[in-house]
Amino acid sequence: MDRSLYIAMSGAKQTLMAQATNANNLANAQTTGFKSDMEQFRSMPVFGAGYPTRVYAMTERPGTDFTPGAVQTTGKELDVAINGKGFFAVQDSEGKEAYTRAGDLHLTPEGLLQTGTGLQVIGQNGPIAVPPAQKMDIGSDGTISIVPLGANPNALVVLDRIKMVDLPENTIAKKTDGLIHTQDGLPQQASANVSLVQGALESSNVNSIQAMVEMIELSKNFELQSKVMKSANELSGVSAKLMQMS
């Protein structure tokens, strides 16, 4: 009796974990450059003394869906989107290099170029700082050009270049901070093959309808697991009564 109860319990627990992942995807359906997480179930024998007579359900996170989201034109000079494969290099909360597809950039009062979530954008020689300017232009190769205050409107000055990298999917992973990190944690070389589009943003690649359907399916799975646990408990009670009668 304990076998069915244990299997149902582990299945319900892992279903809740999968539901949390799916709910996070759904909550970020409108987040710029967000990449959805994937999950899957599989059975796992309980190893120990003797034979593995128990099996439990286990949720795996096979990875992240790096499929590019739709590129939407905004017309803003600080909005940029990766054209095809690649990532922007940013500085994470620990000061290390990480990567993102979110190109909703802005300038702080100190002139620091940051993403919408406050991450410092990395250039050729570290974090990018922009002096006061009357105009700013970002080329397809990430080159940042400005027209200094008081200068001729046609006198563009090259300031820096946004670092963009092209990373194989089997060498990267998305961590709990929502950023992409390399497995070795080392800074990567900028790639000349990556280009961007100014005045546009990449939307999330989450399919809201699919996520809603998956949420309903997971809810039904949890309900079924709960019913199995209830049935196992009732059968255990009946068995106990029969033993008392004998």
C-alpha positions as CSV (number, residue, x, y, z in Angstrom):
1,M,0.0,0.0,0.0
2,D,2.8,2.4,0.8
3,R,4.2,2.0,-2.7
4,S,1.2,3.6,-4.4
5,L,1.0,6.3,-1.7
6,Y,4.7,7.1,-2.1
7,I,4.5,7.2,-5.9
8,A,1.4,9.5,-5.9
9,M,3.0,11.8,-3.3
10,S,6.3,12.2,-5.3
11,G,4.3,12.7,-8.5
12,A,2.2,15.4,-6.8
13,K,5.3,17.1,-5.5
14,Q,7.1,17.2,-8.8
15,T,3.9,18.4,-10.6
16,L,3.9,21.4,-8.3
17,M,7.5,22.1,-9.2
18,A,6.7,21.9,-12.9
19,Q,3.7,24.2,-12.3
20,A,6.1,26.7,-10.7
21,T,8.3,26.7,-13.8
22,N,5.4,27.0,-16.1
23,A,3.9,29.8,-14.0
24,N,7.2,31.7,-14.2
25,N,7.2,31.4,-18.0
26,L,3.6,32.7,-18.1
27,A,4.5,35.6,-15.8
28,N,7.3,36.6,-18.2
29,A,5.3,36.4,-21.4
30,Q,5.7,40.2,-21.8
31,T,9.3,40.4,-20.5
32,T,11.7,41.7,-23.1
33,G,14.1,39.1,-24.4
34,F,12.9,36.4,-21.9
35,K,13.6,32.8,-22.8
36,S,11.2,30.1,-21.5
37,D,12.4,27.2,-19.3
38,M,11.4,23.7,-20.1
39,E,10.6,20.8,-17.8
40,Q,9.9,17.1,-18.1
41,F,9.1,14.1,-15.9
42,R,10.7,10.7,-15.6
43,S,10.6,7.8,-13.3
44,M,13.5,7.1,-11.0
45,P,14.1,3.9,-8.9
46,V,14.9,4.4,-5.2
47,F,18.3,2.8,-4.7
48,G,19.4,1.5,-1.3
49,A,19.8,-1.6,0.6
50,G,18.3,-4.5,-1.3
51,Y,16.4,-4.3,-4.6
52,P,15.0,-1.0,-5.9
53,T,11.4,-1.9,-5.3
54,R,10.2,1.7,-5.1
55,V,10.0,4.2,-8.0
56,Y,9.3,7.9,-7.7
57,A,8.6,10.7,-10.1
58,M,11.3,13.3,-10.8
59,T,11.1,16.6,-12.6
60,E,14.0,17.4,-14.8
61,R,14.9,20.8,-16.3
62,P,16.3,19.8,-19.7
63,G,17.2,23.3,-20.5
64,T,16.0,26.6,-21.9
65,D,14.3,27.4,-25.1
66,F,16.6,29.8,-26.9
67,T,14.3,30.3,-29.9
68,P,14.3,34.1,-30.7
69,G,11.2,36.0,-29.9
70,A,9.4,38.4,-32.3
71,V,11.2,41.7,-33.0
72,Q,8.9,44.7,-32.5
73,T,9.8,48.1,-33.8
74,T,9.7,50.9,-31.2
75,G,11.6,53.7,-32.9
76,K,13.5,54.5,-29.7
77,E,17.2,55.1,-30.2
78,L,18.2,53.1,-27.1
79,D,16.1,50.1,-27.9
80,V,18.1,47.4,-29.6
81,A,17.5,43.8,-30.6
82,I,19.8,41.0,-31.6
83,N,19.4,40.1,-35.3
84,G,19.4,36.3,-35.3
85,K,21.7,34.5,-32.9
86,G,23.8,36.1,-30.2
87,F,23.7,37.8,-26.8
88,F,24.5,41.2,-25.3
89,A,27.2,41.1,-22.6
90,V,26.2,42.6,-19.3
91,Q,27.6,42.8,-15.7
92,D,25.6,40.7,-13.2
93,S,25.0,41.5,-9.6
94,E,28.4,40.0,-8.6
95,G,30.3,42.0,-11.2
96,K,30.8,39.0,-13.5
97,E,30.1,38.9,-17.2
98,A,26.8,37.4,-18.1
99,Y,24.6,37.5,-21.2
100,T,21.1,38.6,-22.2
101,R,18.8,39.2,-25.2
102,A,17.0,42.1,-23.5
103,G,17.9,45.3,-25.3
104,D,15.7,47.8,-23.5
105,L,18.6,50.1,-22.7
106,H,18.6,53.4,-20.9
107,L,21.1,56.0,-19.5
108,T,21.4,56.7,-15.8
109,P,21.9,60.3,-14.6
110,E,25.6,59.4,-14.4
111,G,25.7,58.4,-18.0
112,L,26.0,54.7,-17.5
113,L,24.4,52.5,-20.2
114,Q,22.2,49.9,-18.5
115,T,19.4,47.4,-19.4
116,G,15.8,47.9,-18.2
117,T,16.6,45.8,-15.1
118,G,19.6,47.9,-14.2
119,L,22.4,45.7,-15.5
120,Q,25.5,47.5,-16.8
121,V,26.1,47.0,-20.5
122,I,29.7,45.9,-21.3
123,G,31.7,47.5,-24.2
124,Q,35.1,46.9,-25.6
125,N,36.9,47.9,-22.3
126,G,34.3,47.3,-19.7
127,P,31.1,49.0,-18.7
128,I,29.9,51.7,-21.1
129,A,29.6,55.3,-19.9
130,V,28.2,57.9,-22.2
131,P,29.0,61.6,-21.8
132,P,26.3,64.3,-22.3
133,A,25.3,64.3,-25.9
134,Q,22.6,65.8,-28.1
135,K,22.3,62.7,-30.2
136,M,23.3,59.0,-29.9
137,D,23.4,56.4,-32.6
138,I,24.0,52.6,-32.3
139,G,25.2,50.9,-35.4
140,S,24.3,47.3,-36.5
141,D,27.7,46.1,-35.2
142,G,27.1,47.7,-31.8
143,T,29.2,50.8,-32.4
144,I,28.0,53.7,-30.3
145,S,28.4,57.1,-31.9
146,I,27.4,60.5,-30.3
147,V,27.1,64.1,-31.2
148,P,28.6,66.0,-28.2
149,L,26.7,68.9,-26.7
150,G,27.4,72.1,-28.7
151,A,29.1,70.3,-31.6
152,N,28.1,70.2,-35.2
153,P,25.0,67.9,-35.6
154,N,26.9,66.0,-38.3
155,A,30.1,65.6,-36.2
156,L,29.6,62.0,-35.0
157,V,32.2,60.7,-32.5
158,V,32.7,57.0,-32.1
159,L,32.5,56.3,-28.3
160,D,32.4,52.5,-27.8
161,R,31.0,49.3,-29.1
162,I,28.5,47.1,-27.3
163,K,30.0,43.7,-26.7
164,M,27.9,40.9,-28.5
165,V,28.8,37.3,-28.4
166,D,27.7,34.1,-30.3
167,L,27.6,31.2,-27.8
168,P,26.8,27.5,-28.7
169,E,23.7,26.5,-26.7
170,N,25.4,23.4,-25.3
171,T,27.9,25.7,-23.5
172,I,25.5,28.0,-21.7
173,A,22.7,27.8,-19.2
174,K,20.2,30.2,-17.7
175,K,20.5,30.6,-13.9
176,T,18.1,31.8,-11.3
177,D,19.0,35.5,-12.0
178,G,17.4,35.1,-15.4
179,L,20.8,35.7,-17.2
180,I,22.7,33.4,-19.5
181,H,26.0,32.1,-18.1
182,T,28.7,30.0,-19.6
183,Q,29.5,26.7,-18.0
184,D,33.1,27.7,-17.3
185,G,32.1,31.2,-16.0
186,L,34.8,32.9,-18.1
187,P,34.2,36.0,-20.2
188,Q,33.8,35.3,-23.9
189,Q,35.3,37.0,-26.9
190,A,33.1,39.4,-28.9
191,S,31.8,38.1,-32.2
192,A,31.8,40.1,-35.4
193,N,29.1,37.8,-36.7
194,V,26.4,39.1,-34.3
195,S,24.5,42.2,-35.4
196,L,21.7,44.3,-33.9
197,V,18.7,46.3,-35.0
198,Q,18.3,49.8,-33.4
199,G,14.8,51.1,-32.6
200,A,13.4,47.6,-31.9
201,L,13.0,45.1,-29.1
202,E,12.8,41.3,-28.9
203,S,9.7,40.1,-27.2
204,S,9.5,37.0,-24.9
205,N,9.4,33.6,-26.7
206,V,6.8,32.3,-24.3
207,N,3.6,31.0,-26.1
208,S,0.9,32.2,-23.7
209,I,-1.7,29.9,-25.1
210,Q,0.5,26.8,-24.8
211,A,1.5,27.8,-21.3
212,M,-2.1,28.2,-20.2
213,V,-2.9,24.7,-21.7
214,E,0.1,23.2,-19.9
215,M,-1.1,24.8,-16.6
216,I,-4.5,23.2,-17.0
217,E,-2.9,19.8,-17.7
218,L,-0.6,20.1,-14.7
219,S,-3.5,21.1,-12.5
220,K,-5.4,18.0,-13.6
221,N,-2.3,15.8,-13.0
222,F,-2.0,17.1,-9.5
223,E,-5.7,16.5,-8.9
224,L,-5.3,12.9,-10.1
225,Q,-2.3,12.3,-7.8
226,S,-4.2,13.7,-4.9
227,K,-7.1,11.3,-5.6
228,V,-4.7,8.4,-5.7
229,M,-3.2,9.4,-2.3
230,K,-6.7,9.7,-0.9
231,S,-7.7,6.3,-2.2
232,A,-4.4,4.7,-0.9
233,N,-5.2,6.2,2.5
234,E,-8.8,4.9,2.5
235,L,-7.6,1.4,1.5
236,S,-5.0,1.5,4.3
237,G,-7.7,2.3,6.7
238,V,-9.9,-0.6,5.5
239,S,-6.9,-3.0,5.7
240,A,-6.3,-1.9,9.3
241,K,-9.9,-2.7,10.2
242,L,-9.8,-6.1,8.6
243,M,-6.6,-6.9,10.6
244,Q,-8.4,-5.8,13.8
245,M,-11.4,-8.1,13.0
246,S,-9.1,-11.1,12.4
